[in-house]
Amino acid sequence: MLQPENILCREDKNCKDSNDRFFADVLDGLQSIPKTLESKYFYDEKGDVLFQQIMGMPEYYLTRCELDIFKNQTRLLNGYIAADNSPFDLIELGAGDATKSSYLLKNLVETDTDFTYMPIDISGNILSVLNKRLTAEIPGLDIITLEGEYFDMLEQATHISARRKVLMFLGGNIGNMEKDEALSFCMKLREYLNPGDILLIGFDLKKHPQTILDAYNDKQGITAAFNLNLLTRINRELGANFDIQDFEHYQNYDPLTGACRSYLVSLKKQTVIIDDKVINFEKDEAIYMEVSQKFSKNDIAMMAEESGFYIGGAAYDNKGWFTDSIWIAK
Ligand SMILES: C[S@@+](CC[C@H](N)C(=O)[O-])C[C@H]1O[C@@H](n2cnc3c(N)ncnc32)[C@H](O)[C@@H]1O
């Protein structure tokens, strides 16, 4: 069995590469019209903590709904993924702290299932938290953590073993992509799979617009702090001079398209310097931060079909607000 310290850490060169990539992506985004920043950069150490707080907020129903599925329908999910009793790699994309998947992992270990858990995350910090917790809480769990981008690490996972693959993409993360991007993402995932391999994927379903808006616009301002923290990160890691007081979080939800979008609005005309690059903001100009797309059952069925999967089953929380869909590679 692999030991907890078997984290595939970044070498110094990779670290420099990832800093260069961060710089290039930030500049590219802020020099675009409209200005934008990529939400994958939310998760530095403080961002991880703030996201944990978001998940604990009463308004943020997503985590509770999916937790309900993983706590109360563990055997149903295990039945789908361990159906033919053959050994497999359980690869979780953007695992975070694995709060939800840990219920599944416990059940798989308790039922003597032969599998290796491979959490992928761009945040080395959250992976070491996860690794410590899971090895203490689930003795006998075979775990290899993979720090980096989804597809770089998926590539690495395919070199580690040739066993059948079960991918997990939870938390409605697929909703953090534009629709065409989400479809290309699923098609690309399909390329790493053989027929019969599984993608277990979470979708936040369309529901009352106010319920959705409230989840991303909490009164305590935690979501606002989470968004603004990316400016602090850019200041610290890229030597920029954003004045955080001069930006404000703004959220909206369009029930027709199902898109819930967050922005940071410049409260005045101002100039920000990043390294030696000058970025000008008009008063009330918005930086587009993130979409959290909501889906109908029909949207999900179409996306599965178009990306080379068929739907093998689904689990819903007790409110019917969220679903984990089991897609089988055709
Ligand atoms: C919203 S959290 C969700 C965590 C967990 N899956 C859940 O459902 O609670 C998203 C996680 O994905 C990671 N992440 C985001 N973009 C990523 C990328 N492009 N490659 C790898 N990890 C990424 C973040 O670091 C973060 O831990």
Ligand as a Chemical Component Dictionary entry (heavy atoms), coordinates in Angstrom:
data_LIG
# 
_chem_comp.id                   LIG 
_chem_comp.type                 NON-POLYMER 
_chem_comp.pdbx_formal_charge   0 
_chem_comp.three_letter_code    LIG 
# 
loop_
_chem_comp_atom.comp_id 
_chem_comp_atom.atom_id 
_chem_comp_atom.alt_atom_id 
_chem_comp_atom.type_symbol 
_chem_comp_atom.charge 
_chem_comp_atom.model_Cartn_x 
_chem_comp_atom.model_Cartn_y 
_chem_comp_atom.model_Cartn_z 
_chem_comp_atom.pdbx_ordinal 
LIG C1  C1  C 0  -15.449 24.059 -5.218  1  
LIG S1  S1  S 1  -14.172 23.045 -4.613  2  
LIG C2  C2  C 0  -15.057 21.522 -4.537  3  
LIG C3  C3  C 0  -14.444 20.494 -3.665  4  
LIG C4  C4  C 0  -15.155 19.154 -3.611  5  
LIG N1  N1  N 0  -15.094 18.470 -4.891  6  
LIG C5  C5  C 0  -16.581 19.314 -3.184  7  
LIG O1  O1  O 0  -17.457 19.006 -3.979  8  
LIG O2  O2  O -1 -16.827 19.718 -2.064  9  
LIG C6  C6  C 0  -13.235 22.905 -6.059  10 
LIG C7  C7  C 0  -11.876 22.243 -5.879  11 
LIG O3  O3  O 0  -11.361 22.020 -7.185  12 
LIG C8  C8  C 0  -10.015 22.464 -7.256  13 
LIG N2  N2  N 0  -9.790  22.918 -8.636  14 
LIG C9  C9  C 0  -10.397 23.958 -9.271  15 
LIG N3  N3  N 0  -9.948  24.063 -10.538 16 
LIG C10 C10 C 0  -9.044  23.058 -10.719 17 
LIG C11 C11 C 0  -8.239  22.628 -11.823 18 
LIG N4  N4  N 0  -8.303  23.244 -12.992 19 
LIG N5  N5  N 0  -7.441  21.550 -11.659 20 
LIG C12 C12 C 0  -7.390  20.919 -10.455 21 
LIG N6  N6  N 0  -8.128  21.282 -9.375  22 
LIG C13 C13 C 0  -8.943  22.327 -9.500  23 
LIG C14 C14 C 0  -9.913  23.568 -6.218  24 
LIG O4  O4  O 0  -8.601  23.722 -5.721  25 
LIG C15 C15 C 0  -10.900 23.122 -5.133  26 
LIG O5  O5  O 0  -10.278 22.380 -4.098  27 
# 
loop_
_chem_comp_bond.comp_id 
_chem_comp_bond.atom_id_1 
_chem_comp_bond.atom_id_2 
_chem_comp_bond.value_order 
_chem_comp_bond.pdbx_ordinal 
LIG C1  S1  SING 1  
LIG S1  C2  SING 2  
LIG S1  C6  SING 3  
LIG C2  C3  SING 4  
LIG C3  C4  SING 5  
LIG C4  N1  SING 6  
LIG C4  C5  SING 7  
LIG C5  O1  DOUB 8  
LIG C5  O2  SING 9  
LIG C6  C7  SING 10 
LIG C7  O3  SING 11 
LIG C7  C15 SING 12 
LIG O3  C8  SING 13 
LIG C8  N2  SING 14 
LIG C8  C14 SING 15 
LIG N2  C9  SING 16 
LIG N2  C13 SING 17 
LIG C9  N3  DOUB 18 
LIG N3  C10 SING 19 
LIG C10 C11 SING 20 
LIG C10 C13 DOUB 21 
LIG C11 N4  SING 22 
LIG C11 N5  DOUB 23 
LIG N5  C12 SING 24 
LIG C12 N6  DOUB 25 
LIG N6  C13 SING 26 
LIG C14 O4  SING 27 
LIG C14 C15 SING 28 
LIG C15 O5  SING 29 
# 
